[in-house]
Amino acid sequence: MNIKSVGYMGIGASDPVKWLAYGVDVIGMMPARAIPGQGWGVPQHSDLKATDGVGPDGSVYLKMDERQWRLAIHPTLGREGLLYLGLEVEDKYALERSVQELAGAGIEVSVGTEAQAFARSVSGIAYLRDPAGNALELYYGPVQDYKFHSPVGGQEFVAGHLGIGHMNIFVEDLEANYNFYTRVLGFQLSDYIRMGPDSALKFMRCNERHHSIAIIGMGDVNGLQHAMFEMQTIDDVGKALDRALAAGITITSSLGRHRNDGMLSFYMRSPSGFDVEIGCGCLLIDDSWTVNEFCEGDVWGHHGLVDAVMASCESLRTVDE
């Protein structure tokens, strides 16, 4: 199977409007110009009305490049956090082949209707889950509506064919999830770090970005630890840090540079409890890359990161109990 990118992400939140302010005023994303499922009308003569990125059900949709939306936050009464990830494939035929491969491998998968695809602003969609229970959506043909302009001015994200960014996900069964993402979905291991005899962090890619999904085994915990959104320049990262501090957002890890993917970044708490990494300069690699085990997390900085990961783990474990 050939996954092109992790194209979009859905999050559950008790108050999505908090995410609107956080995503726009702190991160610098743009409210979606149109809500998924809303038609564009006649080309060049759109009769769309301003939505401010909020749908009829209270869901918030945020835009970071030419795609109609990348990040959705839906109102939930239960556990907050990751609801689904969208995995992009080439076209209709790639989606059909992927569904056949999954079914042949004994993976439960269902093909969505045209209405369900329309509700995600894509041309076709199928649904499945990874061994940790995370909902995955295979799709093709996303809507491109262009005209991204960051409300904070002049800021651009590294997205496009590389996707929304990357996610670091706690999984209870590390080996089962690793086999699923690599042997079934076709992700490739970039590198990994051992975190003890029964724990490891594995970084997996599906395009040139060093990793789009990382999984970490920390015992009986499943859930999103952090999501990364990449910016074009160090100045964009620094300005985002200034905005976060001015807004009173909790900074969970200081500015620093990772050893493996070269990312210069900081981490902050999101309104849904998991962390958000804002960075720049992620390593781009190709098929000449050799898998590495590394034993040093950072070149410098990122003070508080290990404590933040452990706190996230304990928080999710408490929720599960």
VOPAGU-2260 file (C-alpha; in pm, 1 decimal, decimal comma):
REM VOPAGU-2260
SITE   aa  ch    i         X         Y         Z
SITE  MET   A    0       0,0       0,0       0,0
SITE  ASN   A    1     122,9     350,5     -75,2
SITE  ILE   A    2      12,1     616,6     172,7
SITE  LYS   A    3     106,8     961,0      39,3
SITE  SER   A    4      63,6    1161,7     358,3
SITE  VAL   A    5    -123,2    1207,9     683,0
SITE  GLY   A    6    -353,3    1467,5     534,2
SITE  TYR   A    7    -589,1    1571,3     811,2
SITE  MET   A    8    -672,7    1515,2    1175,4
SITE  GLY   A    9    -990,1    1521,2    1383,2
SITE  ILE   A   10    -985,6    1601,9    1754,9
SITE  GLY   A   11   -1252,6    1574,0    2021,1
SITE  ALA   A   12   -1292,7    1866,5    2262,3
SITE  SER   A   13   -1544,9    1974,8    2521,2
SITE  ASP   A   14   -1523,3    2332,5    2390,7
SITE  PRO   A   15   -1407,1    2355,2    2026,7
SITE  VAL   A   16   -1428,2    2736,1    2034,9
SITE  LYS   A   17   -1123,1    2738,1    2263,1
SITE  TRP   A   18    -941,1    2565,6    1976,1
SITE  LEU   A   19   -1051,6    2837,9    1737,0
SITE  ALA   A   20    -871,4    3102,5    1941,1
SITE  TYR   A   21    -574,9    2872,6    2007,9
SITE  GLY   A   22    -536,6    2755,8    1648,2
SITE  VAL   A   23    -578,3    3100,7    1495,8
SITE  ASP   A   24    -430,4    3347,9    1744,4
SITE  VAL   A   25    -148,2    3130,4    1880,3
SITE  ILE   A   26     -58,5    2876,0    1609,7
SITE  GLY   A   27    -151,0    3105,8    1320,0
SITE  MET   A   28    -385,8    2879,1    1125,9
SITE  MET   A   29    -679,4    3022,4     931,8
SITE  PRO   A   30   -1048,7    2946,0     986,3
SITE  ALA   A   31   -1166,4    2727,2     698,4
SITE  ARG   A   32   -1320,5    2927,8     415,4
SITE  ALA   A   33   -1591,8    2664,8     381,7
SITE  ILE   A   34   -1717,8    2394,5     615,4
SITE  PRO   A   35   -1678,2    2034,5     489,5
SITE  GLY   A   36   -2004,4    1927,6     328,8
SITE  GLN   A   37   -2081,2    2279,5     216,4
SITE  GLY   A   38   -2098,9    2309,1    -162,5
SITE  TRP   A   39   -1901,2    2569,6    -352,2
SITE  GLY   A   40   -2173,6    2654,0    -602,1
SITE  VAL   A   41   -2090,6    2747,3    -962,6
SITE  PRO   A   42   -1711,8    2781,6   -1019,8
SITE  GLN   A   43   -1596,2    3145,6   -1016,7
SITE  HIS   A   44   -1938,7    3246,4    -880,2
SITE  SER   A   45   -1941,1    3095,0    -535,0
SITE  ASP   A   46   -2232,1    3195,8    -311,9
SITE  LEU   A   47   -2060,5    3082,8       8,3
SITE  LYS   A   48   -2132,5    3277,5     321,4
SITE  ALA   A   49   -1864,2    3347,9     580,1
SITE  THR   A   50   -1845,4    3065,8     836,0
SITE  ASP   A   51   -1554,6    3174,5    1060,0
SITE  GLY   A   52   -1455,1    2808,9    1055,8
SITE  VAL   A   53   -1742,7    2692,6    1277,6
SITE  GLY   A   54   -1994,7    2435,8    1155,6
SITE  PRO   A   55   -2362,5    2401,5    1249,7
SITE  ASP   A   56   -2279,6    2135,8    1511,4
SITE  GLY   A   57   -2012,4    2352,1    1673,6
SITE  SER   A   58   -1717,2    2178,3    1506,7
SITE  VAL   A   59   -1420,5    2402,3    1425,7
SITE  TYR   A   60   -1224,4    2362,5    1100,8
SITE  LEU   A   61    -879,7    2513,6    1051,1
SITE  LYS   A   62    -680,6    2567,5     732,7
SITE  MET   A   63    -300,6    2581,8     697,5
SITE  ASP   A   64    -235,5    2567,0     322,2
SITE  GLU   A   65    -422,7    2526,3      -7,2
SITE  ARG   A   66    -640,6    2244,9     128,0
SITE  GLN   A   67    -992,8    2337,2     236,6
SITE  TRP   A   68    -909,9    2223,9     589,4
SITE  ARG   A   69    -646,1    2025,5     777,4
SITE  LEU   A   70    -755,7    2022,7    1141,8
SITE  ALA   A   71   -1107,4    1959,0    1272,0
SITE  ILE   A   72   -1217,2    1989,9    1633,7
SITE  HIS   A   73   -1550,8    1828,1    1715,8
SITE  PRO   A   74   -1760,0    1873,7    2031,4
SITE  THR   A   75   -1742,4    1564,1    2250,8
SITE  LEU   A   76   -1880,7    1493,9    2595,2
SITE  GLY   A   77   -1639,0    1212,9    2674,2
SITE  ARG   A   78   -1266,0    1175,1    2643,2
SITE  GLU   A   79   -1083,6    1453,0    2459,9
SITE  GLY   A   80    -806,2    1387,5    2210,7
SITE  LEU   A   81    -755,2    1215,6    1878,3
SITE  LEU   A   82   -1073,5    1109,8    1696,4
SITE  TYR   A   83    -936,9    1019,8    1351,5
SITE  LEU   A   84    -648,0    1058,9    1108,2
SITE  GLY   A   85    -688,2    1095,6     731,6
SITE  LEU   A   86    -437,6     896,4     524,2
SITE  GLU   A   87    -414,7    1007,2     161,8
SITE  VAL   A   88    -380,2     769,2    -132,6
SITE  GLU   A   89    -324,8     850,6    -500,0
SITE  ASP   A   90    -669,3     811,6    -656,6
SITE  LYS   A   91    -990,3     608,7    -676,5
SITE  TYR   A   92    -812,0     296,5    -795,7
SITE  ALA   A   93    -550,7     321,0    -520,9
SITE  LEU   A   94    -831,4     342,7    -267,0
SITE  GLU   A   95   -1002,0      36,6    -416,7
SITE  ARG   A   96    -674,5    -160,2    -413,0
SITE  SER   A   97    -606,9     -53,3     -54,7
SITE  VAL   A   98    -947,9    -174,3      59,3
SITE  GLN   A   99    -889,8    -508,4    -112,3
SITE  GLU   A  100    -545,2    -545,0      46,1
SITE  LEU   A  101    -680,6    -465,4     391,1
SITE  ALA   A  102    -967,8    -709,8     357,6
SITE  GLY   A  103    -725,6    -974,9     230,6
SITE  ALA   A  104    -508,8    -919,3     537,7
SITE  GLY   A  105    -807,3    -973,3     766,0
SITE  ILE   A  106    -840,7    -603,1     855,2
SITE  GLU   A  107   -1196,6    -482,4     905,7
SITE  VAL   A  108   -1252,0    -199,5     655,2
SITE  SER   A  109   -1561,2     -29,7     515,3
SITE  VAL   A  110   -1607,0     198,1     213,3
SITE  GLY   A  111   -1779,4     528,1     281,0
SITE  THR   A  112   -2064,9     676,8      82,9
SITE  GLU   A  113   -2041,0     980,3    -143,5
SITE  ALA   A  114   -2212,2    1182,1     128,6
SITE  GLN   A  115   -1954,3    1071,7     387,2
SITE  ALA   A  116   -1669,7    1164,9     153,2
SITE  PHE   A  117   -1833,0    1501,7      82,9
SITE  ALA   A  118   -1854,9    1562,9     457,0
SITE  ARG   A  119   -1473,1    1533,1     473,4
SITE  SER   A  120   -1415,4    1743,9     157,6
SITE  VAL   A  121   -1270,7    1446,1     -30,4
SITE  SER   A  122   -1369,7    1241,6    -335,7
SITE  GLY   A  123   -1369,2     895,0    -180,2
SITE  ILE   A  124   -1317,0     748,3     167,4
SITE  ALA   A  125   -1280,7     420,4     357,8
SITE  TYR   A  126   -1268,9     348,7     730,1
SITE  LEU   A  127   -1057,5     122,8     951,6
SITE  ARG   A  128    -879,9     117,7    1288,2
SITE  ASP   A  129    -524,3      48,3    1396,8
SITE  PRO   A  130    -453,6    -209,6    1671,1
SITE  ALA   A  131    -463,9      65,4    1933,8
SITE  GLY   A  132    -819,0     152,7    1828,6
SITE  ASN   A  133    -737,0     479,3    1652,9
SITE  ALA   A  134    -981,2     556,5    1371,6
SITE  LEU   A  135    -810,2     588,9    1032,5
SITE  GLU   A  136    -965,8     720,5     713,1
SITE  LEU   A  137    -817,3     635,5     376,0
SITE  TYR   A  138    -912,6     898,6     120,1
SITE  TYR   A  139    -829,7    1049,3    -218,7
SITE  GLY   A  140    -912,1    1371,2    -402,3
SITE  PRO   A  141    -913,7    1641,5    -131,1
SITE  VAL   A  142   -1072,5    1978,1    -205,9
SITE  GLN   A  143    -821,0    2252,2    -280,9
SITE  ASP   A  144    -964,2    2597,3    -216,7
SITE  TYR   A  145    -634,1    2791,5    -201,1
SITE  LYS   A  146    -612,7    3148,6     -64,6
SITE  PHE   A  147    -449,4    3061,1     267,8
SITE  HIS   A  148    -358,6    3371,1     464,2
SITE  SER   A  149    -247,9    3344,4     824,6
SITE  PRO   A  150    -436,7    3589,0    1047,7
SITE  VAL   A  151    -110,8    3659,8    1233,5
SITE  GLY   A  152      41,0    3784,5     907,1
SITE  GLY   A  153     306,4    3649,5     672,6
SITE  GLN   A  154     332,9    3304,7     829,6
SITE  GLU   A  155     340,2    2988,9     618,5
SITE  PHE   A  156     330,7    2623,5     714,5
SITE  VAL   A  157     525,5    2332,1     566,7
SITE  ALA   A  158     237,7    2113,0     453,3
SITE  GLY   A  159     128,7    2046,5      93,2
SITE  HIS   A  160     222,0    1695,9     -22,6
SITE  LEU   A  161     403,8    1635,8     309,3
SITE  GLY   A  162      76,4    1648,0     499,3
SITE  ILE   A  163     -45,3    1813,4     815,1
SITE  GLY   A  164     268,5    1743,3    1022,0
SITE  HIS   A  165     334,7    1450,3    1251,3
SITE  MET   A  166     172,5    1276,2    1549,1
SITE  ASN   A  167     333,9    1096,8    1842,3
SITE  ILE   A  168      92,1     832,5    1969,5
SITE  PHE   A  169     103,7     614,0    2280,7
SITE  VAL   A  170      16,0     253,4    2197,3
SITE  GLU   A  171     -26,5     -34,0    2439,8
SITE  ASP   A  172      91,9    -301,2    2195,5
SITE  LEU   A  173     398,1    -152,0    2027,7
SITE  GLU   A  174     483,6    -451,6    1811,5
SITE  ALA   A  175     130,0    -500,6    1677,5
SITE  ASN   A  176      99,5    -134,0    1585,6
SITE  TYR   A  177     446,3    -122,3    1431,0
SITE  ASN   A  178     367,8    -425,6    1215,3
SITE  PHE   A  179      33,9    -273,5    1116,8
SITE  TYR   A  180     176,7      60,6    1004,6
SITE  THR   A  181     476,5     -87,2     825,8
SITE  ARG   A  182     365,7    -429,3     693,1
SITE  VAL   A  183       1,1    -339,0     623,1
SITE  LEU   A  184      -7,5      35,3     549,7
SITE  GLY   A  185     343,1      56,0     403,2
SITE  PHE   A  186     503,0     317,9     630,6
SITE  GLN   A  187     882,6     293,4     659,5
SITE  LEU   A  188    1086,2     308,1     977,6
SITE  SER   A  189    1318,2     609,7     984,8
SITE  ASP   A  190    1477,7     550,9    1323,4
SITE  TYR   A  191    1401,1     456,8    1681,2
SITE  ILE   A  192    1513,3     496,6    2037,2
SITE  ARG   A  193    1498,0     236,5    2315,5
SITE  MET   A  194    1340,2     360,5    2635,5
SITE  GLY   A  195    1397,9      53,8    2848,6
SITE  PRO   A  196    1361,3    -322,2    2809,8
SITE  ASP   A  197     988,7    -300,4    2731,0
SITE  SER   A  198     961,1      45,6    2578,4
SITE  ALA   A  199    1064,9     216,3    2256,4
SITE  LEU   A  200     980,8     513,1    2034,8
SITE  LYS   A  201     957,9     437,8    1660,7
SITE  PHE   A  202     947,8     706,9    1391,9
SITE  MET   A  203     777,5     614,6    1063,8
SITE  ARG   A  204     753,4     798,8     732,7
SITE  CYS   A  205     530,7     782,9     425,4
SITE  ASN   A  206     700,1    1059,4     221,7
SITE  GLU   A  207    1012,1    1275,9     244,6
SITE  ARG   A  208     925,5    1413,3     588,9
SITE  HIS   A  209    1142,3    1231,0     844,7
SITE  HIS   A  210     831,5    1096,7    1014,4
SITE  SER   A  211     458,2    1147,9     992,7
SITE  ILE   A  212     364,4     905,6    1269,3
SITE  ALA   A  213     564,3     801,9    1573,6
SITE  ILE   A  214     446,4     536,5    1816,6
SITE  ILE   A  215     567,1     495,3    2171,1
SITE  GLY   A  216     513,6     199,7    2402,7
SITE  MET   A  217     467,2     302,1    2764,8
SITE  GLY   A  218     262,0      16,3    2904,1
SITE  ASP   A  219    -117,4       8,3    2908,5
SITE  VAL   A  220    -172,2     350,7    2748,3
SITE  ASN   A  221    -328,5     448,8    2415,3
SITE  GLY   A  222    -369,4     809,0    2301,8
SITE  LEU   A  223    -218,1    1112,7    2135,9
SITE  GLN   A  224      92,0    1249,2    2310,7
SITE  HIS   A  225     162,0    1539,5    2073,9
SITE  ALA   A  226      92,6    1676,9    1727,4
SITE  MET   A  227     354,9    1874,6    1535,1
SITE  PHE   A  228     283,7    2160,4    1295,3
SITE  GLU   A  229     583,9    2279,3    1094,1
SITE  MET   A  230     655,4    2639,1     999,4
SITE  GLN   A  231     881,1    2777,7     729,7
SITE  THR   A  232    1132,7    2974,8     938,0
SITE  ILE   A  233    1282,1    3004,0    1283,3
SITE  ASP   A  234    1128,8    3351,1    1305,5
SITE  ASP   A  235     783,0    3199,0    1258,1
SITE  VAL   A  236     857,1    2954,8    1541,5
SITE  GLY   A  237     986,8    3233,6    1766,3
SITE  LYS   A  238     684,5    3451,7    1700,5
SITE  ALA   A  239     453,9    3159,4    1780,3
SITE  LEU   A  240     639,5    3111,5    2108,5
SITE  ASP   A  241     591,6    3480,7    2187,7
SITE  ARG   A  242     219,1    3454,8    2112,2
SITE  ALA   A  243     186,5    3145,4    2332,1
SITE  LEU   A  244     359,2    3317,2    2623,1
SITE  ALA   A  245     147,5    3629,7    2579,7
SITE  ALA   A  246    -168,4    3417,3    2583,8
SITE  GLY   A  247     -63,9    3238,6    2903,0
SITE  ILE   A  248     -31,6    2899,1    2734,3
SITE  THR   A  249     165,1    2639,8    2931,9
SITE  ILE   A  250     502,7    2575,4    2766,2
SITE  THR   A  251     578,8    2209,6    2832,9
SITE  SER   A  252     922,0    2205,5    2666,5
SITE  SER   A  253    1162,1    2488,6    2599,2
SITE  LEU   A  254    1303,0    2571,5    2257,3
SITE  GLY   A  255    1548,5    2310,0    2136,3
SITE  ARG   A  256    1667,1    2103,0    1840,7
SITE  HIS   A  257    1599,1    1730,4    1806,1
SITE  ARG   A  258    1889,9    1504,9    1716,8
SITE  ASN   A  259    1710,8    1265,9    1479,0
SITE  ASP   A  260    1488,0    1483,3    1258,5
SITE  GLY   A  261    1672,4    1812,7    1310,0
SITE  MET   A  262    1355,4    1993,5    1412,9
SITE  LEU   A  263    1401,9    2321,4    1598,3
SITE  SER   A  264    1091,6    2351,5    1811,1
SITE  PHE   A  265     910,3    2409,7    2136,8
SITE  TYR   A  266     611,2    2230,3    2290,0
SITE  MET   A  267     298,6    2376,6    2447,9
SITE  ARG   A  268     -20,8    2243,5    2601,8
SITE  SER   A  269    -329,5    2230,6    2382,4
SITE  PRO   A  270    -687,7    2300,1    2497,4
SITE  SER   A  271    -751,1    1922,7    2477,0
SITE  GLY   A  272    -463,9    1825,8    2707,2
SITE  PHE   A  273    -216,4    1676,6    2461,4
SITE  ASP   A  274      88,4    1876,9    2356,3
SITE  VAL   A  275     147,4    2069,6    2034,6
SITE  GLU   A  276     497,7    2098,1    1891,5
SITE  ILE   A  277     573,6    2402,7    1676,7
SITE  GLY   A  278     893,8    2369,4    1478,0
SITE  CYS   A  279    1090,1    2428,8    1160,0
SITE  GLY   A  280    1369,3    2263,1     965,8
SITE  CYS   A  281    1252,1    1901,3     971,6
SITE  LEU   A  282    1487,2    1665,5     788,9
SITE  LEU   A  283    1372,0    1547,4     445,7
SITE  ILE   A  284    1494,9    1201,1     347,1
SITE  ASP   A  285    1467,8     960,5      54,9
SITE  ASP   A  286    1504,9     588,6     -14,0
SITE  SER   A  287    1881,9     607,0      37,0
SITE  TRP   A  288    1814,9     661,0     408,9
SITE  THR   A  289    1940,9     394,3     649,7
SITE  VAL   A  290    1745,9     313,0     965,0
SITE  ASN   A  291    1922,8     425,1    1282,3
SITE  GLU   A  292    1893,6     360,6    1650,0
SITE  PHE   A  293    1983,7     678,0    1833,6
SITE  CYS   A  294    2059,9     732,5    2199,0
SITE  GLU   A  295    2046,4    1111,4    2230,8
SITE  GLY   A  296    1717,8    1294,3    2198,8
SITE  ASP   A  297    1835,5    1650,9    2147,1
SITE  VAL   A  298    2132,0    1851,8    2029,0
SITE  TRP   A  299    2035,7    2120,9    2277,9
SITE  GLY   A  300    1733,2    2250,5    2467,0
SITE  HIS   A  301    1386,9    2094,6    2494,6
SITE  HIS   A  302    1408,8    2116,7    2871,8
SITE  GLY   A  303    1107,4    1955,6    3032,8
SITE  LEU   A  304    1023,6    1731,7    2736,7
SITE  VAL   A  305    1075,3    1397,7    2911,6
SITE  ASP   A  306     869,1    1512,8    3209,2
SITE  ALA   A  307     594,3    1629,4    2971,4
SITE  VAL   A  308     582,5    1290,7    2797,6
SITE  MET   A  309     558,6    1108,9    3129,7
SITE  ALA   A  310     286,6    1349,1    3248,4
SITE  SER   A  311      88,4    1287,0    2929,4
SITE  CYS   A  312     121,6     912,9    2981,4
SITE  GLU   A  313      -4,1     928,7    3339,7
SITE  SER   A  314    -288,1    1161,2    3242,6
SITE  LEU   A  315    -412,8     920,2    2976,1
SITE  ARG   A  316    -374,2     626,2    3211,3
SITE  THR   A  317    -586,5     806,8    3471,6
SITE  VAL   A  318    -858,1     878,1    3214,4
SITE  ASP   A  319    -862,5     512,0    3107,4
SITE  GLU   A  320    -906,6     404,4    3468,9
